Amino acid sequence: MDSTCRTVTVIPTRQSPVIAQSVAITDLGRMEFGPAWQLQQHLQAEAIAVKVANRDRLPQDYAPVPNRLLLVEHPPVFTLGKSGKPEHLLADADALAAIGATYLPIDRGGDITYHGPGQLVAYPILDLEQFGTDIGRYLRGLEQAVIAVLAGYGLSAGRIAGLTGVWIDAAGPTPRKICAMGIRCSRWVSMHGLALNVSTDLSHFRLIVPCGIADATKGVTSLSAELGSPVTIDDVRPRLVQALLDEWQAVGHAQPLEALSAVARAH
């Protein structure tokens, strides 16, 4: 497992509020899904513990609830959300082994999806009581950030009613999903997030019914496939960070992975 922490360039937001929330940003590099999932759980538990402790404090004595954004690229893995159907995994053990993939039922919402090299995954662990207690609005904000990133590459992306995520040619005859989303929220602290296909091997999506959408007119795509030229995660990462900070009207600061180790041990 390569969990090397790289430096993340944080650009000041263009439209910061008078009092902007602060978000600590950590790039996990390439990390297996399991350890990244456990880290999210620890960080969510940390934020919830602070919120619970604040109940016994006067407002002026409240401890700040940490807000974090994890960025990661996973080795091949198929994950099934709580509302997903196991039969949406179309591959047997041999087919998974052939591409070096694993399969995990997990605790987010949504159905089945694929993570793998060439896909930029973002996991916000945010106290939504600081950003707005509306899950639908939060998801629309994640979508809008991705739409803004894609617009920067000259691509027009959008939404399809009832299908969370971001699509190319959303209103056309052949919509193609470029970003999947699924979250979990406890005491208004979020975890899980979004997966943006940058240069992903799209053939791996043939082993599942992506997001449980069994519609032959809807496909899956990537940034590189749409542009017809290679795009790197290193190029997309700072753009996505910037777009998310702008959407949340927040300021960001880089935090090394090593700084999260104590949190993981404590929770």
HELIX and SHEET records of a PDB file:
HELIX    1   1 PHE A   33  ASN A   54  1                                  22    
HELIX    2   2 PRO A   59  ASP A   61  5                                   3    
HELIX    3   3 PRO A   86  HIS A   88  5                                   3    
HELIX    4   4 ALA A   93  ALA A   98  1                                   6    
HELIX    5   5 LEU A  128  GLN A  130  5                                   3    
HELIX    6   6 ILE A  135  GLY A  152  1                                  18    
HELIX    7   7 LEU A  202  LEU A  207  5                                   6    
HELIX    8   8 PRO A  210  GLY A  212  5                                   3    
HELIX    9   9 LEU A  223  LEU A  227  1                                   5    
HELIX   10  10 ILE A  233  TRP A  248  1                                  16    
HELIX   11  11 LEU A  257  LEU A  260  5                                   4    
HELIX   12  12 SER A  261  ALA A  266  1                                   6    
SHEET    1   A 8 ALA A 157  ILE A 160  0                                        
SHEET    2   A 8 LEU A 163  ILE A 168 -1                                        
SHEET    3   A 8 ARG A 176  SER A 186 -1                                        
SHEET    4   A 8 VAL A 189  ASN A 197 -1                                        
SHEET    5   A 8 GLN A 119  ILE A 125 -1                                        
SHEET    6   A 8 ARG A  68  GLU A  73 -1                                        
SHEET    7   A 8 GLN A  21  ARG A  30  1                                        
SHEET    8   A 8 ALA A 250  ALA A 254  1                                        
SHEET    1   B 3 THR A 102  PRO A 105  0                                        
SHEET    2   B 3 VAL A  77  LEU A  80  1                                        
SHEET    3   B 3 ILE A 112  HIS A 115 -1                                        
SHEET    1   C 4 ALA A 157  ILE A 160  0                                        
SHEET    2   C 4 LEU A 163  ILE A 168 -1                                        
SHEET    3   C 4 ARG A 176  SER A 186 -1                                        
SHEET    4   C 4 GLY A 219  VAL A 220  1                                        
END                                                                             
